[in-house]
Amino acid sequence: MKDNYYFDNAATTWPKPETVYQFMDSFFRSHGVNPGRSGHTLAVEAEQMIVETRRLLAQFFNHQGDPSRVVFTQNATDSLNMALQGLLREGDHVITTQLEHNAVLRTCSHLQRDRGLSVTLVAPNDTGCISCESLEAAIKKNTRAIVINHASNVTGAVQDIEAIAALAKAHQLIFIVDSAQTAGVLPVDMSCGIDVLTFTGHKGLFGPMGIGGMVVGESVELMPTRFGGTGVDSASVYQPDEYPHRLESGTVSIPGIAGLNAAQKWIAGLSPADDHWTACKNAVNTIHAAEMRHSERIWQHLQGKAGVTLLGSLADGPHVATLSFTVAGMPAQQLAEMMDADYHICVRAGLHCAPQAHKAYDTDTGGGAVRLSPGYFTEPEDVDHLLTAVDELCT
């Protein structure tokens, strides 16, 4: 038996590519200085790495505008807070869904209470997707934006963001996409009409924790929600207007950005091409196919098992590899603890910071579900062990 069988990649991918660990360590040792503040060579070289990483990420998401509009944050939650609070004003109406993470739900709730924002939560249909018809029906005269996650972190169902982007454009609404579960797993193309894209570094992008960001389209201007040192225009008492300084205050995470830099090059190296967007798009499709082979095998095994209820269905449409299930008569947390203690299997149980999604699937009052999320580094033998454990625990 291994020390651990890891099926919690929806929470964070693990392990990371070896080159990510190596570059983070070496760059932090050689250039662990404050970029953009001092003019010495080390600071300039550190800033050059950051600029390169912005450029790589802009190309990764097929952002056609200025790479300086790639803004680094702490994580996707930080990005969504900055995007929503920097955009929405008193009297605005925002449309989001029951499938969202608390990064959206709680932020909208606070804005509703504190700023007089009105919020509509659209329910998923029987296939776990959000239809354009239900979104359009929710539009009001004061609707400002649609906010949606590209894929559910509970069921793995993927939303048709191209169709939703077209709907938003037709109604002159700002379209904000949370790519926490898809960046690095599915191609995310901003040119389809995404106005603000938020991402985290530690999941499908194979970077470390504590680094994330957002790409702000040229047609959107977010008001800063925090203020401070930027290394430019220090005499001004106000935050600079230009990106990224408009939204970045204080010292950025050199180790985190270095990790993203190395991960971008590792992803591109899986499927070399003449440009970064094409290389990464092909590589991401390869990653997704590898993960789905594991997920489909797990799904087929659990589907006909007595007492097991799966949330959603892979047959309903595009999915990422995440899937969740419950077992009759056994609390999700108990099952997860037994899998860990007896079989060294790492899963996540509970509401997965998405309580409305569990409400939609009627699992909210029973402690949620057990979530399985194989990753690119999952091996067939790991799945063998998982299926044996489920069989033995659920008899």
Secondary structure, 3 states (H helix, E strand, C coil): CCCCEECECCCCCCCCCHHHHHHHHHHHHHHCCCCCCCCCHHHHHHHHHHHHHHHHHHHHCCCCCCHHHEEEECCHHHHHHHHHHHHCCCCCEEEEECCCCHHHHHHHHHHHHHHCCEEEEECCCCCCCCCHHHHHHCCCCCEEEEEEECECCCCCEECCHHHHHHHHHHCCCEEEEECCCCECCECCCHHHCCCEEEEECCCCCCCCCCCEEEEECCCCCCCCCCCCCCCCCCCCCCCCCCCCCCCCCCCCCHHHHHHHHHHHHHHHHCCCCCCHHHHHHHHHHHHHHHHHHHHHHHHHHHHCCCCEEECCCHHHCCECCCEEEEECCECHHHHHHHHHHHHCEECEEECCCCHHHHHHCCCCCCCCEEEEECCCCCCHHHHHHHHHHHHHHCC
